[in-house]
Amino acid sequence: MTQARRRIVLVGASGVFGRRLAAMIARWPDVVLVLAARNTPPLEALAATLGKTKPAAKIEVARLDRLDPKGLAALAPWAVFDAAGPFQGQDHAFPRAVLKAGAHYVDLADARDFVGGFEAALDDQARAAGRWAITGASSTPALSHAALDAMTVGWTQIDRVEAAISPGARAPRGLSVIRALLAWAGGPVRLFTEGHWTTLPGWSRPRRMPFPGLGLRWTSLAETPDLDLLPARFHARREATFRAGLELPVLHLGLWALSFLRRARLVRSLEPLAVVLGEAAGLVAPLGSDRGGMVVHAEGLDADGARRLARWSLCAEAGAGPNTPAAPAAAILRALVDGRLAAPPRAAPCVGLLSLDALLDPLRDLPIRTQLESQRPDTAGLFPRLLGDAWAALPPAVRHAHAGTEVVTLTGRARGRGAPGLASLVRRLQGMPPAGVHATTVTIAPDGASERWTRRFGTRTFGSVITPVRDDPWAFEETVALLTFRFTAAPYPGGFSWTFEGWRLGPIPLPRAWAPRTRARTFSRNGVYRFRVLVAHRWLGVIFGYAGRLSSPSTASELEKSADHTPLSLS
């Protein structure tokens, strides 16, 4: 006998995150998705939009006010998801009403007071009803905790954890999200830092942080449930914090300046400015991007008692960022439908219930990429440290060239190319090779923590200095004359690639939008060390590109005898 479809009531379905969650649930053939909110016209428009995608779920529309849910029982819900918000200052009356109606309850609350009191307020009722009540099925705390669970497996000690989130400036801004931010900006925030509990103003301590794939962005102290849950669950000895940022410095630092009005007690809250500030953010949004991200850091001791750093990051492209908070929500609801949550049902924050992979599964078809990195910061050599656990898997030829503990000289040949005109002048001034195939020598000379690279292409010489970034253990910089380019290293088949993160002229940061597109890879094929570099600019075309095969002098004859006779390619 076929099981009846589960009725899932999605409250706040027409909001920024509700719409994304609705699209995810609409793919499920075993549910009835009831789109609910106070106003039905936006719901009907959403239902029509979902209808064009040929949804597998049955779609219904219903009017429901979470603050006065009189009609909830009539909807016969199996589960209710609250995506309405804001949750700051709200009591737990609505989840109580959901449990009373005999349904599971889930939300994406990021309000510290709401999540902090959730279990005490609802656990007895949830257990008695045999239903789950789950709060915080969103980026924080669900994703941040799942990432830390994956990053710190086997660790014997955790010293510091930090999470941060930064949406793109062009991401849609729901009024409830803006109100939630302004509710605590400038107000007192209690957190565990420098080994003890203290109180600091919300949105204070502005600091530029690296977000892999996005570069450096401003972040500040944020009030989230993680400020309580991270210390309680991971027992960090030194620090457990959460930060948030706005992509455009004018917005981020502008809000930081406004927060002083509350810090000086000139206003009780910035929340009344929500509409005005939302409109202002919309006016300058075209100056930013539709790319957002999240990053989670951990420091501690691994299973061998060695110092260990770990980082998990998420980078969302092409406006996909607002789907990220909806993914844990969809994953939890799907696990409820499938009966995959461990019994008995209870009231709990959304931490430790599903794995990181399970929470991210709803994002698999979107332009969103994640990566988890781990390293021992005391490792000798720049690239062995940067690549961490991935270093040992690299081919011998790559490890020999980039061990970073002694001078290495490699010889072979390389093919160069580039655009004419100004790009050609740039190549000549910097010693880049002209078009054609050239005898090539590359010398990598470690100098403390840095490396000096000297490349000779025929009669031309091109030099640069590669150094670790002082305030970012995952990045390195290459300096050529007055320009410095910031990169991270990532595993690549048979080797590793350089991922561009930013650039500067002397000490002056330059906009990423003005930067040349850079692609650099070093790898081994058939035992032969190979490299490919391509630097292009939308105004100049290909500034320079070169690809080559190299070996150490002692094995130069072996290179000539190698069966690897594929042509040098810059593709």
C-alpha positions in Angstrom: 0.0 0.0 0.0 1.4 3.4 -1.0 2.0 5.8 1.9 0.0 9.0 1.8 1.9 12.2 0.9 3.4 14.1 3.9 1.9 17.5 4.3 4.7 20.1 4.9 3.5 23.6 5.7 6.1 26.2 4.8 5.5 29.4 6.7 7.1 32.5 5.2 7.3 30.7 1.8 7.3 34.0 -0.1 10.4 35.3 1.7 14.0 35.3 0.5 14.9 31.9 2.0 11.4 30.5 1.9 11.3 30.7 -1.9 14.5 28.8 -2.2 13.4 26.1 0.3 10.0 25.8 -1.5 11.9 25.1 -4.8 13.9 22.4 -3.2 10.9 20.7 -1.6 8.8 21.0 -4.8 11.1 18.2 -6.3 9.8 15.6 -3.8 7.1 13.4 -5.1 6.0 12.1 -1.7 4.9 15.4 -0.1 2.2 18.1 -0.3 3.8 21.5 0.0 1.6 24.0 1.6 2.9 27.6 0.9 1.8 29.7 3.8 2.1 33.4 4.9 -0.1 36.3 6.0 -0.6 37.6 2.4 -1.7 35.1 -0.2 -1.0 37.0 -3.5 2.8 36.5 -3.2 2.1 32.8 -2.4 -0.1 32.4 -5.5 2.7 34.0 -7.6 5.2 31.6 -6.1 2.9 28.6 -6.7 2.6 29.7 -10.4 6.4 30.0 -10.7 6.9 26.5 -9.2 4.2 25.1 -11.5 6.3 26.1 -14.5 9.1 23.7 -13.2 6.7 20.7 -13.3 7.0 20.0 -9.6 6.8 16.5 -8.3 5.2 17.7 -5.1 1.6 18.8 -4.9 1.4 22.5 -4.3 -1.2 24.3 -2.2 -1.6 27.8 -0.8 -2.9 28.8 2.6 -3.0 32.0 4.7 -1.4 31.6 8.1 0.0 34.1 10.6 2.7 32.6 12.8 1.8 35.1 15.5 -1.8 34.0 15.6 -1.9 30.5 14.1 -5.6 29.7 14.6 -5.9 27.9 11.3 -2.9 25.7 11.7 -4.7 22.5 12.8 -7.1 22.8 9.8 -4.1 22.4 7.4 -3.5 18.9 8.9 0.3 19.4 8.9 2.7 16.5 9.2 5.6 19.0 9.5 5.8 22.8 9.7 8.8 24.8 8.7 9.1 28.4 9.9 11.1 30.6 7.5 9.3 33.8 8.4 11.4 35.5 11.1 12.7 37.6 12.5 13.1 35.4 15.6 14.8 38.0 17.8 12.6 38.7 20.8 10.1 36.0 19.8 8.7 33.5 22.3 8.1 29.8 21.6 4.4 30.0 21.2 4.3 29.0 17.5 6.4 25.8 17.9 4.2 24.9 20.8 1.2 25.3 18.6 2.8 23.1 15.9 3.5 20.3 18.4 0.0 20.6 19.8 -1.2 20.1 16.2 0.7 16.8 16.2 3.3 18.0 13.6 7.1 18.1 13.5 8.5 21.6 13.8 11.7 23.0 12.1 13.0 26.6 11.6 16.0 28.5 10.4 16.2 30.8 13.4 19.5 32.6 13.9 18.4 34.5 17.0 20.5 33.7 20.0 17.8 34.2 22.6 15.2 32.1 20.7 17.6 29.2 20.0 19.2 29.4 23.5 15.8 28.8 25.2 14.4 26.4 22.7 15.2 23.1 24.2 14.1 24.0 27.8 10.9 25.5 26.5 9.9 22.6 24.2 11.7 19.4 25.0 9.1 17.9 27.3 6.2 18.7 24.9 8.2 17.3 21.9 9.0 14.0 23.7 5.4 13.6 24.9 4.1 14.2 21.4 6.7 12.0 19.8 7.6 14.8 17.4 10.8 16.6 16.5 11.3 20.3 17.3 14.4 21.5 15.6 15.7 25.1 15.5 18.6 26.7 13.6 18.4 24.6 10.4 20.5 27.1 8.5 24.0 28.4 8.0 24.4 29.0 11.7 24.4 26.8 13.7 23.7 23.8 11.4 26.5 24.3 8.7 29.1 25.8 11.1 28.8 22.8 13.5 28.7 20.2 10.8 31.9 21.7 9.2 33.7 21.6 12.6 32.6 18.1 13.2 34.2 17.1 9.9 37.3 19.2 10.4 38.2 18.1 13.9 37.7 14.3 13.7 40.2 12.7 16.1 41.6 15.9 17.5 42.7 15.7 21.1 42.3 19.5 21.8 40.5 22.4 20.3 42.0 25.8 21.0 40.1 28.2 18.7 37.1 28.0 16.4 35.7 30.9 14.3 33.0 31.0 11.7 32.1 33.9 9.3 29.6 34.6 6.6 29.6 37.2 3.8 26.7 37.5 1.3 27.2 39.2 -2.1 26.0 42.8 -2.3 23.5 41.9 -5.0 21.9 39.2 -2.9 18.2 39.8 -2.1 17.7 41.5 1.2 14.6 40.5 3.1 13.3 43.1 5.6 13.3 40.5 8.3 17.0 39.8 7.8 17.9 43.5 7.9 15.8 44.0 11.1 17.5 41.0 12.7 20.9 42.5 12.0 20.0 45.9 13.3 18.4 44.5 16.4 21.8 43.7 17.9 24.3 46.0 16.0 25.9 48.2 18.6 24.2 46.3 21.5 26.0 44.2 24.1 27.1 40.7 22.9 28.5 38.1 25.2 31.2 35.9 23.8 34.1 33.6 24.7 37.4 35.1 23.6 41.0 35.3 24.8 40.2 32.4 27.2 37.3 34.0 29.1 33.7 35.3 28.7 33.4 39.0 28.0 30.9 41.4 26.5 31.6 43.5 23.4 29.4 45.6 21.1 27.7 43.9 18.2 29.3 44.6 14.8 32.5 45.7 16.6 36.1 44.6 15.9 35.9 45.1 12.1 38.6 43.0 10.3 39.2 41.9 6.8 39.1 38.1 6.4 40.0 35.9 3.5 37.1 34.0 1.9 38.4 31.4 -0.5 37.3 32.2 -4.0 36.1 35.7 -3.0 39.2 37.4 -1.6 39.4 39.6 1.4 36.1 41.0 2.9 35.3 43.0 6.0 33.7 41.1 8.9 32.6 42.1 12.4 31.4 40.4 15.5 27.9 38.9 15.0 25.3 37.9 17.5 24.2 34.3 16.6 23.4 31.1 18.6 26.9 29.9 17.8 28.3 32.2 20.4 26.8 29.9 23.0 26.7 26.6 21.1 30.3 26.6 19.9 31.9 26.9 23.3 29.5 24.4 24.8 29.9 21.7 22.1 33.6 22.1 21.1 35.1 23.3 24.4 37.5 25.7 22.7 40.2 26.7 25.2 40.9 30.1 23.8 38.1 31.4 21.5 34.8 30.5 19.9 33.4 33.4 17.8 31.1 34.1 14.8 31.5 37.0 12.4 29.5 38.4 9.6 30.3 40.9 6.8 28.8 43.0 4.0 30.7 42.8 0.7 30.9 46.5 0.1 33.2 48.4 2.5 31.0 51.4 2.4 28.1 49.4 3.8 30.1 47.3 6.3 32.0 50.2 7.7 29.0 52.5 7.5 27.0 50.2 9.7 30.0 50.0 12.1 30.0 53.8 12.3 26.2 53.8 12.9 26.5 51.2 15.7 28.3 53.9 17.8 24.9 55.6 18.1 23.7 52.7 20.1 27.0 52.1 21.8 26.9 55.8 23.1 23.2 55.2 24.1 22.0 57.9 21.8 19.4 55.4 20.4 17.9 52.3 21.9 18.1 50.3 18.7 19.0 50.7 15.0 16.1 48.5 14.0 13.8 51.5 13.1 16.3 52.3 10.3 15.7 48.9 8.6 13.7 50.2 5.7 15.9 53.2 5.0 19.1 51.2 5.2 17.6 48.5 3.1 16.9 51.0 0.3 20.4 52.5 0.7 21.9 49.0 0.3 19.9 48.5 -2.8 21.2 51.7 -4.4 24.8 50.7 -4.0 24.3 47.0 -4.6 25.4 47.3 -8.3 28.9 48.2 -7.1 29.2 44.7 -5.6 28.8 41.2 -6.8 26.3 38.3 -6.6 28.9 36.1 -5.0 28.9 35.1 -1.3 30.6 32.8 1.0 31.2 31.2 4.4 34.3 30.1 6.2 34.9 28.1 9.3 38.3 27.8 11.1 39.7 25.5 13.8 43.0 25.4 15.6 44.1 22.7 18.0 46.0 19.4 18.4 45.4 16.4 16.2 45.5 12.7 17.1 49.3 12.7 17.3 49.4 15.8 19.6 50.7 18.0 16.8 49.5 21.5 16.1 46.8 21.5 13.5 44.9 24.1 11.5 41.7 23.3 9.5 39.5 25.4 7.3 36.2 24.7 5.6 34.9 27.2 3.1 31.9 27.7 0.8 31.8 30.0 -2.3 28.5 30.6 -4.0 28.5 32.0 -7.6 25.9 33.6 -9.8 23.4 34.6 -7.1 23.2 31.1 -5.6 24.2 32.2 -2.1 20.6 32.6 -0.7 20.1 28.9 -1.3 22.8 28.1 1.3 20.7 28.8 4.4 17.8 26.8 2.9 20.0 23.7 2.3 20.2 22.4 5.9 16.4 23.1 6.2 15.7 20.9 3.1 18.1 18.2 4.4 16.5 18.0 7.8 13.0 17.9 6.3 14.1 15.2 3.9 15.6 13.1 6.7 12.3 13.5 8.7 10.3 12.2 5.7 12.7 9.3 5.2 12.9 8.5 9.0 16.6 9.0 9.1 16.9 11.0 12.3 17.9 9.1 15.4 15.1 8.3 17.9 13.7 9.4 20.1 12.3 12.7 18.8 13.0 15.7 21.0 13.6 19.4 20.9 17.1 20.5 19.9 19.2 22.9 17.9 20.2 21.6 14.5 23.7 20.4 15.5 25.0 16.9 15.2 21.8 15.6 13.6 23.2 15.1 10.0 26.6 15.0 8.4 28.1 18.0 6.5 27.7 16.1 3.2 24.0 15.5 3.9 23.3 19.1 4.8 25.0 20.3 1.6 23.3 17.7 -0.7 20.4 20.0 -1.7 23.1 22.4 -3.2 24.7 19.8 -5.5 23.2 21.2 -8.8 24.0 24.8 -8.0 27.2 26.9 -8.7 28.3 26.5 -5.1 31.7 24.9 -4.3 33.1 23.9 -0.9 36.5 22.7 0.3 38.0 21.4 3.5 41.7 22.0 4.1 44.0 20.8 6.9 47.6 21.6 7.7 50.3 21.3 10.3 51.6 24.9 10.7 55.0 23.7 11.8 55.7 21.8 8.5 58.9 22.9 6.8 58.6 24.4 3.3 56.0 26.8 2.1 54.0 24.6 -0.3 54.2 21.4 1.9 52.6 23.5 4.6 50.0 25.2 2.4 48.8 22.0 0.8 48.7 20.1 4.1 47.5 16.6 3.9 47.3 16.7 0.1 51.1 17.2 -0.2 52.0 13.5 0.4 49.8 12.4 -2.5 51.7 14.6 -5.1 54.0 13.0 -7.6 57.7 12.9 -6.7 58.7 15.3 -9.5 56.3 18.0 -8.0 57.4 17.4 -4.4 61.1 17.6 -5.4 60.6 21.0 -7.1 58.5 22.6 -4.3 59.8 21.0 -1.1 61.1 24.5 -0.2 64.0 23.3 2.0 66.9 23.6 -0.4 67.8 25.3 -3.7 66.3 23.5 -6.7 67.3 24.2 -10.4 65.2 22.7 -13.2 66.0 22.9 -16.9 64.0 22.1 -20.0 62.0 24.0 -22.5 58.9 26.2 -22.5 56.6 27.7 -25.1 55.5 31.4 -24.7 52.8 33.4 -26.2 50.9 36.7 -25.7 49.0 39.5 -27.3 50.7 42.3 -29.3 50.8 46.0 -28.4 50.9 47.1 -24.8 50.9 43.4 -23.6 54.1 42.8 -25.6 55.8 45.8 -23.9 54.8 44.5 -20.5 56.4 41.1 -21.3 59.6 42.7 -22.5 59.9 45.0 -19.4 59.4 42.0 -17.1 61.6 39.5 -18.9 58.8 37.3 -20.1 59.4 35.1 -23.1 58.3 36.1 -26.6 56.2 33.7 -28.7 57.9 30.4 -29.5 59.8 27.6 -27.8 62.8 28.5 -25.6 65.4 26.7 -23.5 64.3 27.3 -20.0 65.9 27.3 -16.5 63.9 27.8 -13.3 65.7 28.2 -9.9 63.8 28.1 -6.7 65.8 29.4 -3.7 64.3 29.2 -0.2 65.1 32.2 1.9 63.7 31.6 5.4 59.9 31.3 5.0 60.1 32.9 1.5 61.2 31.6 -1.9 63.0 33.5 -4.7 62.1 32.3 -8.1 64.3 33.0 -11.2 63.1 32.0 -14.6 65.3 32.2 -17.7 63.6 31.9 -21.1 66.3 32.0 -23.7 68.1 35.3 -23.2 65.3 36.8 -21.0 65.1 36.6 -17.2 62.0 37.0 -15.0 62.2 37.0 -11.3 59.8 37.1 -8.4 59.6 36.5 -4.6 57.0 34.3 -3.1 56.2 34.8 0.6 53.6 33.4 3.1 50.9 35.9 4.2 51.5 36.9 7.7 47.9 37.0 8.8 46.6 34.1 6.7 48.2 30.7 7.0 46.4 29.4 3.9 47.7 32.1 1.4 50.9 33.2 -0.3 51.9 36.2 -2.3 54.1 36.7 -5.4 55.7 40.0 -5.7 56.9 41.3 -9.1 58.4 44.8 -9.0 55.7 47.0 -7.3 52.8 44.6 -7.8 52.0 41.8 -5.3 49.5 39.0 -6.2 47.8 36.9 -3.5 47.0 33.2 -4.1 46.0 30.0 -2.4 47.2 26.6 -3.4 44.7 23.8 -4.2 45.2 20.2 -5.3 45.1 19.6 -9.0 45.3 16.3 -10.9 48.9 15.3 -10.6 49.9 18.5 -8.8 48.5 21.8 -7.6 47.0 25.0 -8.9 47.3 28.6 -7.8 44.0 30.3 -7.1 44.0 34.1 -7.4 42.6 35.9 -4.3 43.6 39.6 -4.7 46.4 42.1 -5.6 47.9 45.3 -4.5 50.3 48.1 -5.7 52.8 48.4 -2.9 50.7 48.6 0.2 47.6 49.8 -1.6 44.9 47.1 -2.3 43.5 47.1 -5.8 40.0 46.1 -6.9 39.6 42.5 -7.9 37.5 43.7 -10.9 40.6 45.4 -12.3 42.9 42.4 -11.9 44.1 40.2 -14.8 42.7 36.7 -14.9 45.4 34.3 -13.8 45.6 30.6 -14.2 48.7 28.7 -12.9 49.2 25.0 -12.6 52.2 22.8 -11.8 51.9 19.0 -12.2 53.6 15.9 -13.3 52.8 13.7 -16.3 54.7 10.5 -17.1 57.1 11.4 -14.4 58.0 14.7 -16.0 57.5 18.0 -14.1 55.3 20.4 -16.1 53.8 23.9 -15.6 51.2 26.1 -17.3 50.7 29.8 -16.6 48.3 32.1 -18.4 47.7 35.8 -17.4 45.1 37.8 -19.4 43.3 41.0 -19.0 40.0 42.1 -20.7 41.7 45.3 -21.9 45.0 43.9 -23.0 44.3 40.3 -24.0 46.8 37.7 -23.1 49.6 39.5 -21.3 51.7 36.4 -21.1 51.4 32.7 -21.2 54.0 29.9 -21.0 54.0 26.2 -20.6 56.9 23.9 -20.2 58.6 20.6 -19.1 61.5 20.7 -16.7 63.8 18.3 -14.8 66.8 18.6 -12.5 70.2 18.7 -14.4 71.0 15.2 -13.2 68.1 13.8 -15.0 68.1 16.2 -18.0 69.1 13.4 -20.4 66.2 11.3 -19.1 63.8 14.1 -20.1 65.0 13.9 -23.7 64.5 10.1 -23.6 61.0 10.4 -22.0 58.1 8.9 -23.8 56.2 12.1 -23.0 56.3 13.8 -26.4 53.0 15.6 -26.2 53.2 19.2 -27.5 53.5 22.1 -25.1 50.0 23.5 -24.6 48.7 26.5 -22.8 45.1 25.2 -22.6 
